[in-house]
Amino acid sequence: MAEDKGPESNEPALPPLRSVHTSNFPNLLAELGASLLVTTYQAGKLVIVRAEGDHLNTHFRGFASPMGLAVQGDRLAIGTFHQIWEFHNIPAVARKLEPAGKHDACFMPRSAHVTGNVQIHEMAWCDDELWFVNTRFSCLCTLDPIYSFIPRWRPSFISALAPEDRCHLNGLGLVGGRPRYVTALGQTDSTAGWRENKARGGILMDVTTGDVLAQGLSMPHSPRWYDGRLWVLESGDGSIGFIDPASGRYESIAKVPGFTRGLDFAGPLAFVGLSQVRETAVFSGIPLTERLNERTSGVWVIDLRNGRTVAFLKFEDAVQEIFAVQVLAGRRYPDLINDDNKLIGDSFVLPDDALNDVPSPLRALAVPPEEGSGASAQS
């Protein structure tokens, strides 16, 4: 097992941002040719997990309560306390980062849409449109330049569009690139009504039909259709499993030492986020807190074929709760820039035809067509 403090942002962090991991985790990411993105709203960080030789490099970027993540090609969206940030990968900027030649992606900010505090949970790109779970208003939404959000779907048992977190809608899963499954912590229609039966009131719904496919779940999150199965995290029991859409039966394949929330896949492996969960009224009385006196925060890698733990990354001290976990396929050592004003201020992305009018000495950061649309230049 190795310990990695990782490079940190310029913001002071107390207690320290530390982690330990199994010795095989770096090689696992290297073999996949991937890295991980992890959000922790509690610590206010996006964590970029990268293989660096025989250890993991955990790279922290500060955000205001980051939660949902959505990746589509070179686009990355991050849901925060009252806005959604959109970043684009600019390969030419990555080539300029130190140490030279190490970074293979660099996500630069492109826009920020102010939603207000709608308690954004999971998000996903559907074609060219970003959908997100608006937990406070109990609905699925998209964005519009004029409005805070556009409500697109809500459970039939939710009688009004009110900022009352009536059922704690939280998870969003796609099938065929369209919204198909959601999870909620209760089939309730009153302000925070889900809290009364949080231990076993959770449901999974089909967005296309409005049907409740499974009920009696313990705080479910992260529904995913993958490899012919409907996977879900029964967070309140600290497990990962799948649901038979016909019978609604949930079958756990593994229990882990934390509140499971945040899920992505690579081959036969599931990358599962774990949270310690605090001793508060929200998390009291659930199976996990009764099963374990101490819980863990981190990312567990589970083999879907047998439920065995393959590797894990465990956060210590500052990072206690995880929300989203995203495998960044094809990006071994990415970075994201959100606080380097000089780099942001002096990097420009232009259409190809406009770049032709830029003097050649300023084309040092030209992006070849195969690396992305448009090009960039730096003054």
N, C-alpha and C positions, 0 to 999 in steps of 0.2 A: 504494500500500500504506500502511496506517495502523497506528500503534502505539497500544495501549491498555493502561494499567496497571490500570484498573478499580478500583472500590471493593473493599476487602478486609475480612476479619473483624478483630476486635480482637487476634487471635493474631499474634505476631511471625512473619514469614516471611522466612527467609534460605535461599537466595538469593531475589530478588524474584519475585513472581508477575506476569510480563509476557507480552504476546502481540503479534503483528502479524497483519494480515489484509489480504486483497485489498479494494480500495475498493468492490467491488460486493456484498460479503457483507451489510452492513447493509440495503441496499435489497432484497436477496433475501429476508431474513427478514421485512422489512416487507411485501413483496408477498404472502408466504405467510401473514401474520398470525400468526407463530409465533415461538418462542424455542427454545433448545436447553438440555438438561441433559446434563452430561458428568461422569463420575466419574474421578478419578485416585487410585487406592489408594496409589501411590508417594508422592504429595505430601499425601495425606490430605485431599482437598478434593472437594466437589461444586461444579462450575462452572456458573453460570447465565449463559448467553450471550444478550444482549439487544441489539436495535438501538436506538441512541440517536443520531438524526440521521445524520451521515455516518460514524459509527464504531460499533464493537461495544463494548458494556459487558460486561466479564467479571467477574462477581460471585462471590466465593469464600465458601463456607461449610465450616467444618472438621468432619470426621468421622474416625473411626478406620478407616482402610483401606476406604473405600467402593468397592463394585464394582457389583453388579447393581442395575438400576433397573426399576421396573414402574409404569406409569401406567394408571389406569382412571377416566376422567371427572375428578372432583375428588380422587381418591385417588392417593397417591404412596408407593411402598415403596422403601426403600434398604437394601441388604444391606451390612453392615459386618463388622468383624473377628470379633465373636462375637454379633451381634444383628441383627435386622431392625427397622428403624424404619418406622412408618407415619405419614404426614402427610396432612392434609385441607386443601383450599383453603377458606379462610373469606373470602369477598369483602368482608364488612364490615370485617375487619381491614385488608385491602388499601387500603380507602378512607381509613384513618387513617394510613397510612405517609407519610413525607416523601420527596420533595416531594409535596404534596397533589395528588391526581388523576392521578398518573403510573402507579401500579401497578394492574394489572388482575387480579392473583391473589396470594394469600399463603398458602403452605402452612404449617400449624401442626401441631406434634407431637400425635399421638393415642395412640400405644402403641409399646412396644418389646418385642420377644420375644427372649429370650436363647436362642440356638441352641448356644452354644459355638463354638469355632473349627472350623467345618466347611468352610471355604474356599468360601463362597457365591460362585457365579458368576452366570450369567444368571437372571432371574426374570421371571414373567409372571402377570397376573391371568387366571384361567380362571373365567368367571362371577364369583362372589363369593369365589373361593378363590385364594389366592396359592400358586403352584408355584415352586420354585427348584431350581437345580442344586447338589447337595451334592457338591462335588468330592472332598472328603476321604474320603467313604464311597461314592463311585462310584454315586450314585443320584439320582433325582428325588424331591423331598419336598414335603410341605405342613406347615402349622403346626397345633398343638394347644395349648390353654392349659396342659395338664399336662406334656406331653413336650417335649423339645428339638426334635424333628422327627418326622414320620411318613413313613417310606419308602413310596413309591408305585410306583416302577418302577426297575429297574436292568437293564443289558445282560445277556443270557443267559450271556455268557462270564465274568461276574463271579460267582465261586462263593461269596462270603461278604460280609457287611456289616461291613467292617473299616475303620478310619480310616487307610488306607494309600495313598490316591490312586493306585489301581491302573491307571487308564486315562486320567486327567485329563479326565473328563467336564466339559464347559464351556458349550456353547451349547444354547439351547432355543428352538425355533420352533413357533408355533401354526398350526393350520388350523381354521377354523370355531370359534375360541375354545377349542380343546382342544390339549393337547400332542401334537405330531406328529413333529418332527424334533429330533435332538440331534447334537452333534459331540463327538468325543473325540480325544485325541492318539495313542491306540494301542489296538489290540484285545488288551489284555494283562491278566493276572490275578495280578500279583505287585506287591509294594510298589514304587511309582514305576517300574513296568516299561516304561511308555511312553517313558522317557527314552532307552532304547537305540536306538530308531529314530525319534526325534522328527522328523527331516528329511522322512521320507516314510511315516510309519506312521499318519497321521491317517485317521479314518473319519467318515462321516455315516450315521446310522441312522434307521429308521422306528420310532417308539415303538409304534405300533399293531400292527405285525407282528413287531418285533424283528429285521427284516432289516437287513443292512449294505448300503446303497444305493450308497455310493462309498467307495473305499479308495485308499491311495497318496497321500493329500493331505498337504500340508506344514502342520502345526499349524493345522487349520481351526477357525474360530470363527463365531459369530453366524449360524446358519441361519435363513432367513426365506422364507416363502411370500408373494410380492408380485407382483401384476399377472400372474398365471398362470405364474410361474416360481419355481423353488427356488433362491434366492440363498444364497451362502455366501462367507465371507472365507477365502482361503487365506493365512493370516497369515504363515507362514514364507516365503512368496514375495512378500509385500507386495502382494497383488492382491485384487480383487473379481471375482466371476464367478457363473455359475449351473451347476446340475447337471441333467442329464437323468435323472429318477428311473428310467427304464426301462433305460438303458445304464450309468448311473453315471459318465458322462463329464463332466468339469469343463471349462468353457470360460471363460477369463478375458476380461473386457472392458476392464480397466485395471490397470496396475501403478502404485503410488504410492511415495513415498520414505519408507516406514515400515512397521512391523509392524501389519497391519490387524486391528483388534479393536474391536467396537462398531459397530452398523449400524442405521439407521432410514431411512425414506423419506418424501418429500412430492412428490406428482405424479410427474414423470419423473426426479426427483433422488434420489440416494442420499447420505446423510450418513455418512461413514466415519471412525471413530477411527483415529489413527495413533500409534504409540509408537516411541521411539528404540530400545528394547531394549538392555539392558546387555550388556557383553562378559563373560558368565558361561557356565558349562557348560550352562545351560538353553537359551541361545540361540545357542550356537556351532554351526557346521557346517550351518546352515540356508541355503537359497538367498538369502534377503534379505541376510544379513551378508556373503555372498560377492559379491553384486551391488553393494552400497553400503557404503562405508567409514563414511559419516555418514548417520544416519537422523533423521527428523523426528518431533516430537510435535505433534498437533493434530487438526483436523477438516477433511477434504477433502470437497468437494461434487462428485459425479460425475454426469454426464448418462447415464442408463441407455440412451439411444437410440444413443449413439455412443462412450461411454467417455471422453469428454473431461472434463478438470477445469474446473468452472465457477467455483469460488471456493475459498478455503481460509483457515483460521485456524491460525496456527502459534504454539505456546507456546514460551517461552524460559526458560532458567534452571531454576526450581524444578520445573515440570511436565514430566516426561520420559516418563511412561507413562499411557496412557488405557485404560480398560476399557469403559465403556458410553457410548453416545450415544443420546439420546432427543429426538425432535422433540416439542415441547409445543405442539400445534396450538391455535389460538384464544387463546393467552396471549402477548401481545407483550412485556409487561414484568412478569414475576412475581418474587416473592421467596419465600424460605423462612426461617422463624425457628426457630433451634435453640439460640441462646445469649443471647437477650434475656429474662432472668428476669422483669423487670417486665411486659413485654408478654405473655409466656406466663402469668404468674401472675394477671394481671388480665383475661384474655379467657376467656369462658365460652360454650360452645355448648350450647343447651338445646332440647328438643322444643318445638314451637309451643304446645302446651297449657300447658306449664310457663312459657313466656315470658309468658303472659297474667297470671301472678301476680307478675311483676317490675314494680316501680314504673316508670312511664313515663320519668322522668328518666334511668333506667339503660338505656334501650333504644336508645341512640345507635348501637349497632352491630347493629341488627336486620337479619337477612338475609331479604329477600323470598323467598317460596316458589320463584320461578322461578330463584333463584340457588343453591339447594341445600336439602337437607332440614334441618329444624331451624332454629334461630336462635341468635344469640349476644348476649351482653350484657357490658358492661365496667363494673367497679366503679370 
